[in-house]
């Protein structure tokens, strides 16, 4: 048990560090290859912050722990809205532009409902998972096209603007890219092993461990990026980061798990986790509508989101302590 806890803590720390190095190396390499800064902001940063969830999903499913993969995806979605947006709003209130209410949020809700529909029979087949990945690729292409057409209000444009003007030389960029990728896999294996051992020790499902410990650990890159954006007053980045990450988790992370091996969905997901994820996603519509001008997630609303997340984690923690 002791070494399992050490593996989880060390895995989380290395996961955050390796994701940061991977993004640094990938973005610098892309700059040397002439990739437009806007695409670096959208693709490299998007994949970088969601890479921990994707790698853990693949490893957990390949090792016969699909519940850990689903728990990681669903728990990260709840953490992104409750913990990350809540924390960001407490630092600095977030304005929700009208285009987000018209396009991004309805798209996120539609994708969430589509995934629920595919899971309703209690199974995620490989065929359904492959369709999720195809939809994800199509969505990514549409997202890039929309971002390239926008001239002013693209979160990716602001993210790209934060890239260093002069990247490190190519050799160092490739070194960080490869080291970050290797350490990403190594830290993910460490975290998955520790999480599974803790689940066995407490005699709880790997789903619960994925929803709590693992989802919190894999959400740390998004939390760090959003806090930095909030401190700089770049609310679009924080909001776009969360919406983009949830789309990645819903389609890519779950899709990767099902493509590797068909997944059996535990009944608790329908009675507990999906309603929470759907409700907290739908709450963004309510928070986003303002009576006068753009909607805002002020500090009071941010505190409410944090309270929802803490309550959900407390309920799940009780299942770990008293299985």
C-alpha positions in Angstrom: 0.0 0.0 0.0 2.8 2.4 0.9 4.5 2.0 -2.5 1.2 2.3 -4.3 0.7 5.7 -2.6 4.3 6.7 -3.5 3.7 5.6 -7.1 0.5 7.7 -7.4 2.1 10.9 -5.9 5.3 10.5 -7.9 3.3 9.6 -11.0 1.2 12.8 -10.7 4.3 15.0 -10.3 6.1 13.4 -13.2 2.9 13.5 -15.3 2.6 17.2 -15.0 6.3 17.8 -15.6 6.4 15.4 -18.6 3.3 17.0 -20.2 4.9 20.4 -19.9 8.1 19.2 -21.5 6.2 17.5 -24.2 4.3 20.6 -25.1 7.5 22.7 -25.0 9.3 20.3 -27.3 6.4 19.8 -29.6 5.6 23.5 -30.0 9.2 24.4 -30.6 9.7 21.6 -33.2 6.5 22.7 -34.9 7.8 26.3 -35.1 11.0 25.1 -36.7 9.0 23.1 -39.2 7.0 26.2 -40.1 3.7 25.3 -38.5 1.5 28.4 -38.1 1.4 29.7 -34.5 -2.4 29.5 -34.5 -2.3 25.8 -35.2 0.3 25.2 -32.6 -1.9 26.9 -30.1 -4.9 24.8 -31.1 -3.4 21.4 -31.8 -0.2 21.1 -29.8 -1.5 22.8 -26.7 -4.8 20.9 -26.9 -3.2 17.5 -27.3 -0.5 18.4 -24.7 -3.0 19.2 -21.9 -5.1 16.1 -22.7 -2.1 13.8 -23.3 -2.1 12.4 -19.7 -5.8 11.3 -20.0 -5.2 9.7 -23.4 -2.1 7.8 -22.4 -3.6 6.6 -19.1 -6.8 5.6 -20.9 -4.8 3.5 -23.4 -2.6 1.9 -20.7 -5.4 1.2 -18.3 -7.6 -0.5 -21.0 -4.7 -2.5 -22.4 -4.0 -3.8 -18.8 -7.6 -4.9 -18.3 -8.8 -1.9 -16.3 -11.4 -0.1 -18.5 -13.2 1.3 -15.5 -10.1 3.4 -14.8 -10.2 4.8 -18.3 -13.9 5.8 -18.1 -13.5 7.1 -14.6 -10.5 9.2 -15.7 -12.5 10.7 -18.6 -15.7 11.4 -16.7 -13.9 12.6 -13.6 -11.7 14.9 -15.6 -14.7 16.5 -17.2 -16.3 17.2 -13.8 -12.9 18.5 -12.5 -12.4 20.7 -15.5 -15.7 22.6 -14.9 -16.1 22.3 -11.1 -12.4 22.6 -10.0 -10.7 24.4 -12.8 -13.4 26.9 -13.9 -14.4 27.4 -10.2 -10.8 28.1 -9.2 -10.3 30.4 -12.2 -13.4 32.4 -11.4 -12.4 32.8 -7.8 -9.1 34.4 -9.0 -10.8 36.5 -11.7 -14.4 36.4 -13.0 -14.8 34.8 -16.4 -16.8 36.4 -19.2 -18.6 33.9 -21.5 -18.8 35.3 -25.0 -22.0 34.8 -27.0 -20.2 32.7 -29.6 -19.4 30.1 -26.8 -23.1 29.9 -26.0 -24.0 29.6 -29.7 -21.3 27.1 -30.8 -18.9 25.5 -28.3 -21.2 24.8 -25.4 -24.0 23.3 -27.5 -21.4 21.2 -29.3 -20.0 19.9 -26.0 -23.5 19.1 -24.7 -24.4 17.3 -28.0 -21.2 15.2 -27.9 -21.8 14.4 -24.2 -25.4 13.2 -25.0 -24.1 11.2 -28.0 -21.6 9.4 -25.8 -24.3 8.6 -23.3 -26.5 7.2 -26.0 -23.7 4.9 -27.1 -23.2 3.7 -23.6 -26.9 3.1 -22.8 -26.8 -0.6 -23.6 -24.0 -1.1 -21.0 -21.3 -1.6 -23.6 -19.0 0.5 -25.7 -18.1 -1.6 -28.8 -15.0 -1.2 -30.8 -17.1 -0.1 -33.8 -18.7 2.7 -31.7 -15.3 3.7 -30.3 -13.9 4.0 -33.8 -16.8 6.2 -34.8 -16.0 8.4 -31.7 -12.4 8.8 -32.9 -13.6 9.6 -36.5 -16.0 12.2 -35.0 -13.1 13.6 -32.9 -10.8 14.0 -36.0 -13.7 15.7 -37.9 -14.3 18.0 -35.0 -10.6 18.8 -34.7 -10.5 19.7 -38.4 -13.6 21.9 -38.1 -12.2 23.6 -35.0 -8.9 24.4 -36.8 -10.8 25.7 -39.8 -13.0 28.0 -37.6 -9.9 29.2 -35.7 -8.1 30.0 -38.9 -11.1 32.1 -40.1 -11.4 34.1 -36.9 -9.4 37.2 -36.8 -10.0 38.5 -33.2 -11.9 36.3 -30.8 -10.1 33.0 -31.0 -8.8 31.5 -27.7 -6.2 29.7 -29.8 -4.9 32.9 -31.2 -4.2 34.2 -27.6 -2.7 30.9 -26.6 -0.5 31.0 -29.7 0.6 34.5 -28.8 1.9 33.2 -25.5 4.4 31.0 -27.3 8.0 32.0 -26.9 9.2 34.2 -29.8 12.5 32.4 -30.2 12.2 28.6 -29.5 15.2 26.6 -28.2 17.4 25.2 -31.0 16.1 22.2 -32.8 18.3 19.6 -31.0 17.0 20.7 -27.6 13.4 20.9 -28.9 13.6 17.3 -30.1 15.2 16.2 -26.8 12.4 17.7 -24.7 9.8 16.2 -27.1 11.2 12.7 -26.9 12.0 12.9 -23.1 8.5 14.3 -22.4 6.9 11.5 -24.4 8.9 8.8 -22.7 8.3 10.2 -19.3 4.6 10.7 -20.1 4.3 6.9 -20.7 6.5 6.0 -17.7 4.6 8.3 -15.2 1.3 7.1 -16.6 2.3 3.5 -16.0 3.4 4.4 -12.5 0.1 6.2 -11.8 -2.1 3.4 -13.2 -0.2 0.7 -11.2 -0.5 2.7 -8.0 -4.2 3.5 -8.6 -5.1 -0.2 -9.3 -3.2 -1.3 -6.2 -5.1 1.3 -4.0 -8.4 0.1 -5.5 -7.6 -3.5 -4.6 -6.5 -2.5 -1.1 -9.7 -0.6 -0.4 -11.8 -3.2 -2.3 -13.4 -0.6 -4.5 -13.7 -0.5 -8.3 -11.1 1.0 -10.5 -13.9 3.3 -11.7 -14.0 5.1 -8.4 -10.2 5.5 -8.3 -10.3 6.8 -11.8 -13.0 9.3 -10.9 -11.1 10.7 -7.9 -7.3 10.2 -7.7 -6.5 9.7 -11.3 -8.8 12.3 -12.7 -7.4 14.9 -10.3 -3.9 14.1 -11.3 -4.5 14.2 -15.0 -6.4 17.5 -14.7 -3.4 19.3 -13.1 -1.9 20.5 -16.5 -5.3 22.1 -17.3 -5.5 23.6 -13.8 -2.0 25.1 -14.1 -2.7 26.5 -17.6 -6.0 28.0 -16.5 -4.6 29.6 -13.3 -1.8 31.2 -15.3 -4.4 32.5 -17.9 -6.6 33.9 -15.1 -3.7 35.7 -13.5 -3.0 37.3 -16.9 -6.6 38.2 -17.4 -6.9 35.9 -20.5 -10.3 34.4 -19.7 -10.9 33.1 -23.2 -7.9 30.8 -22.8 -9.1 29.4 -19.5 -12.7 28.8 -20.8 -11.5 27.5 -24.2 -9.0 25.2 -22.5 -11.8 23.6 -20.4 -14.3 23.2 -23.3 -11.6 21.8 -25.6 -10.3 19.4 -22.9 -13.8 18.1 -22.2 -14.3 17.5 -25.9 -11.0 15.6 -26.1 -11.9 13.5 -23.0 -15.4 12.7 -24.2 -14.4 11.6 -27.7 -10.7 10.8 -27.8 -10.1 9.4 -24.3 -13.2 7.2 -24.2 -12.8 6.4 -27.9 -9.2 5.2 -27.4 -10.3 2.9 -24.5 -13.0 1.3 -26.6 -10.9 1.0 -29.7 -8.3 -1.0 -27.7 -10.8 -3.3 -26.1 -14.7 -3.2 -25.9 -15.7 -1.7 -22.6 -18.4 -2.9 -20.2 -20.0 0.1 -18.5 -20.7 -0.3 -14.7 -24.3 0.5 -13.6 -23.1 3.2 -11.2 -22.0 5.3 -14.1 -25.6 5.8 -15.2 -27.0 6.4 -11.7 -24.2 8.6 -10.3 -21.5 9.8 -12.6 -23.2 10.6 -16.0 -26.0 12.7 -14.3 -23.3 14.7 -12.4 -21.3 15.3 -15.5 -24.3 16.2 -17.6 -25.7 18.5 -14.9 -22.4 20.4 -14.3 -22.0 20.8 -18.1 -25.5 22.1 -18.6 -24.9 24.5 -15.7 -22.5 26.4 -18.0 -25.5 27.5 -20.1 -27.3 28.9 -17.0 -24.1 30.6 -15.8 -23.4 31.9 -19.3 -26.6 33.9 -19.8 -26.4 37.5 -18.6 -29.3 39.8 -18.2 -27.2 42.7 -19.4 -24.5 41.9 -21.9 -22.3 38.8 -21.9 -22.7 36.2 -19.1 -20.1 36.0 -16.4 -18.9 33.3 -14.0 -18.3 35.6 -11.0 -16.6 34.6 -7.8 -19.9 33.6 -6.2 -20.7 31.3 -9.1 -17.1 30.0 -9.1 -17.5 29.2 -5.5 -20.7 27.3 -6.3 -18.9 25.2 -8.9 -16.1 24.5 -6.5 -18.7 23.4 -3.9 -20.3 21.0 -6.4 -16.9 19.5 -7.2 -15.9 19.1 -3.5 -19.3 17.5 -2.7 -19.0 15.0 -5.5 -15.4 14.1 -4.5 -16.5 13.8 -0.9 -19.3 11.4 -1.9 -16.8 9.3 -3.9 -14.2 9.4 -1.2 -16.8 7.9 1.2 -17.1 5.0 -1.2 -13.3 4.5 -0.9 -13.1 4.7 2.9 -16.4 2.7 3.4 -16.7 0.4 0.4 
